[in-house]
Amino acid sequence: MKNVRRLPIIFIVITLMIDAMGIGIIVPVMPDLLSDISKSDLASAAVWGGILATVFAVMQFVCGPLLGNLSDRYGRRPILLISLAVMAVDYLVMAIAGSIWILLIARIVGGITAATSATANAFIADISKPEEKSANFGLVGAAFGIGFVIGPMIGGLLGDQFGPRAPFYAAAGVAALNLILGFFVLPETVTDKIRRPFKWAKADPFAAFRDISSFPGLSRLLVFSFLLEFAFIVYPAIWPYFTKERFGWSPGMVGLSLGAYGISMALVQAGLIRIVIPKFGEARCILFGLIIEIFGFLALAFVTNGVVALIIIPITALGALVTPSLQGIMSRATSDDRQGELQGVITSVRSVAMILAPLVMTQLFKRFASKGADPYLPGAPFLLSMVLVIGCFFVFQSYKKSTHTIPDSTIK
């Protein structure tokens, strides 16, 4: 029975890993691909990269609550399987794209399919006991960490060997194989007891946000999620351009560096978090992770040596304690029949950050990394991320003061 129960969780972990790969796999090859397609320099190519990332995020924002609410009505299984099928086809389209406009359309479709992270998170909430939620959401975070290992490494290594289009064929194959696995092993977790009728008003991301924020203290945590996501977008949005400008790294080296970060993050979220949360509680884990990230971003802003940057990366991964701890608190503050809605809203809130952050980060990079920039500081976007994480710290402290009882079984 244990093996039967584990197979659906394995499927969900792989699905979320592929979602992360959808972002990470293109990161190492984007500077070269966009410079070639748009016939522009590195700083301008970064701006195009920001536009593509923003389009991807817009679709996640629009479709997150929609797919979350559809899964509350029709079940998690059909939403996940259909999205995987579309995702596989989308990767093939990106593999043969001959212009920036085809890439743009593919990123639109990719953003819709990636919005299934809300449904996958709702599945995890369905099968988890209250005291297991944070640890199981840690698996979700670990899946993204593994995706950021596999995605950039595949993208970098295949890009070096076979050109910038090869990684997309590999991603299409992985999505197709996972679709087959899900068809045979994924059960339906939405029962008549928790099934809710679908209403278009609930699928409106803004209406859903207003509704879910009626839970005590949740609006502050949604602001926290927004600021944190905005800060972390600096990695997919800036890292390949920053490291090429600062250290002269190839796509393969960019992929390996992001892989080191992903491995470290996966170890934190799949292993360390199961030790520290029972001992210290979610609130302390969040505060510790924020402090690590503040100093990590500060160091990356001014680093000039690639070896030092590689040393900093696994240290900053300790900040990965924050997201699953935060999700555990939020999930326990929400009723069982609204888990899909909650996860859809969280996806949309983060997607708003993903809409804005790439544009802001890439423009900031262009301002301080272009020829003749005064001052010359390619790491300027990391300073912005540091300021945003400091904002998270104060928002969470405000939440703790305003909430008489934090839904954390360890922290009193």
Stockholm file with secondary structure:
# STOCKHOLM 1.0

chainA/1-412         MKNVRRLPIIFIVITLMIDAMGIGIIVPVMPDLLSDISKSDLASAAVWGGILATVFAVMQFVCGPLLGNLSDRYGRRPILLISLAVMAVDYLVMAIAGSIWILLIARIVGGITAATSATANAFIADISKPEEKSANFGLVGAAFGIGFVIGPMIGGLLGDQFGPRAPFYAAAGVAALNLILGFFVLPETVTDKIRRPFKWAKADPFAAFRDISSFPGLSRLLVFSFLLEFAFIVYPAIWPYFTKERFGWSPGMVGLSLGAYGISMALVQAGLIRIVIPKFGEARCILFGLIIEIFGFLALAFVTNGVVALIIIPITALGALVTPSLQGIMSRATSDDRQGELQGVITSVRSVAMILAPLVMTQLFKRFASKGADPYLPGAPFLLSMVLVIGCFFVFQSYKKSTHTIPDSTIK
#=GR chainA/1-412 SS CHHHHHHHHHHHHHHHHHHHHHHHTTTTTHHHHHHHHHTCCHHHHHHHHHHHHHHHHHHHHHHHHHHHHHHHHHCHHHHHHHHHHHHHHHHHHHHHCCSHHHHHHHHHHHHHHHTTHHHHHHHHHHHCCGGGHHHHHHHHHHHHHHHHHHHHHHHHHHHHHHCTTHHHHHHHHHHHHHHHHHHHHCCCCCCTTTCCCCCHHHHSHHHHHHHHTTSTTHHHHHHHHHHHHHHHTHHHHHHHHHHHHHHCCCHHHHHHHHHHHHHHHHHIIIIIHHHHHHHHCHHHHHHHHHHHHHHHHHHHHHCCCHHHHHHHHHHHGGGGGHHHHHHHHHHHTSCGGGHHHHHHHHHHHHHHHHHHHHHHHHHHHHHHHSTTCSSCCTTHHHHHHHHHHHHHHHHHHHHHHHCSSCSCSSCC
#=GC SS_cons         CHHHHHHHHHHHHHHHHHHHHHHHTTTTTHHHHHHHHHTCCHHHHHHHHHHHHHHHHHHHHHHHHHHHHHHHHHCHHHHHHHHHHHHHHHHHHHHHCCSHHHHHHHHHHHHHHHTTHHHHHHHHHHHCCGGGHHHHHHHHHHHHHHHHHHHHHHHHHHHHHHCTTHHHHHHHHHHHHHHHHHHHHCCCCCCTTTCCCCCHHHHSHHHHHHHHTTSTTHHHHHHHHHHHHHHHTHHHHHHHHHHHHHHCCCHHHHHHHHHHHHHHHHHIIIIIHHHHHHHHCHHHHHHHHHHHHHHHHHHHHHCCCHHHHHHHHHHHGGGGGHHHHHHHHHHHTSCGGGHHHHHHHHHHHHHHHHHHHHHHHHHHHHHHHSTTCSSCCTTHHHHHHHHHHHHHHHHHHHHHHHCSSCSCSSCC
//
